[in-house]
Amino acid sequence: MHTVIVLAVGFGLFALSALVGRILGHGPGVATAALVFLPLWFVGAGINMYMGVKRAAALLAWWRLR
């Protein structure tokens, strides 16, 4: 379920970036959309990775210390 949510958020973020690219750029504005989307996706992926590692580390610590 988590994967479906992350993918849905990613597609939504890309659609929003494409809209911003179209407003700010000429024509479809794909290059502008990519420039907006990629840093946002990188930050989101970093946060997602941090939360996953934090949870795995907590689970490992709980398992080893119980």
C-alpha positions as MATLAB code, in Angstrom:
seq = 'MHTVIVLAVGFGLFALSALVGRILGHGPGVATAALVFLPLWFVGAGINMYMGVKRAAALLAWWRLR';
ca = [
       0.000    0.000    0.000;
       2.873    2.351    0.796;
       4.270    1.912   -2.718;
       0.919    2.811   -4.282;
       0.719    5.972   -2.164;
       4.285    7.007   -3.036;
       3.647    6.446   -6.750;
       0.364    8.381   -6.617;
       2.073   11.293   -4.878;
       4.874   11.153   -7.463;
       2.461   11.265  -10.398;
       0.532   14.078   -8.746;
       3.731   16.012   -8.143;
       4.776   15.476  -11.750;
       1.382   16.662  -13.021;
       1.667   19.766  -10.845;
       5.214   20.324  -12.128;
       4.011   19.964  -15.728;
       1.337   22.573  -15.043;
       3.925   24.939  -13.575;
       6.204   24.228  -16.536;
       3.418   25.038  -18.959;
       2.636   28.294  -17.151;
       6.279   29.394  -16.862;
       7.660   27.961  -20.117;
       6.753   28.058  -23.762;
       4.731   25.176  -25.199;
       4.591   22.016  -23.074;
       7.443   23.223  -20.852;
       8.825   19.721  -20.302;
      12.302   20.999  -19.431;
      10.880   23.445  -16.891;
       8.663   20.712  -15.465;
      11.704   18.457  -15.049;
      13.655   21.238  -13.348;
      10.793   21.708  -10.883;
       9.979   18.010  -10.396;
      13.426   16.459   -9.938;
      14.573   18.429   -6.872;
      11.171   17.987   -5.223;
      11.200   14.240   -5.926;
      14.776   13.982   -4.634;
      13.785   15.629   -1.336;
      10.686   13.436   -1.067;
      12.691   10.277   -1.775;
      15.250   11.307    0.838;
      12.551   11.801    3.458;
      10.961    8.473    2.531;
      14.335    6.722    2.780;
      15.080    8.346    6.150;
      11.748    7.208    7.566;
      12.293    3.651    6.286;
      15.822    3.407    7.664;
      14.746    4.922   10.982;
      11.941    2.369   11.298;
      14.236   -0.528   10.330;
      16.889    0.628   12.804;
      14.308    0.901   15.577;
      12.990   -2.571   14.767;
      16.506   -4.018   14.755;
      17.332   -2.339   18.084;
      14.078   -3.594   19.629;
      14.726   -7.127   18.374;
      18.344   -7.177   19.640;
      17.639   -5.546   23.041;
      14.484   -7.351   24.110;
];
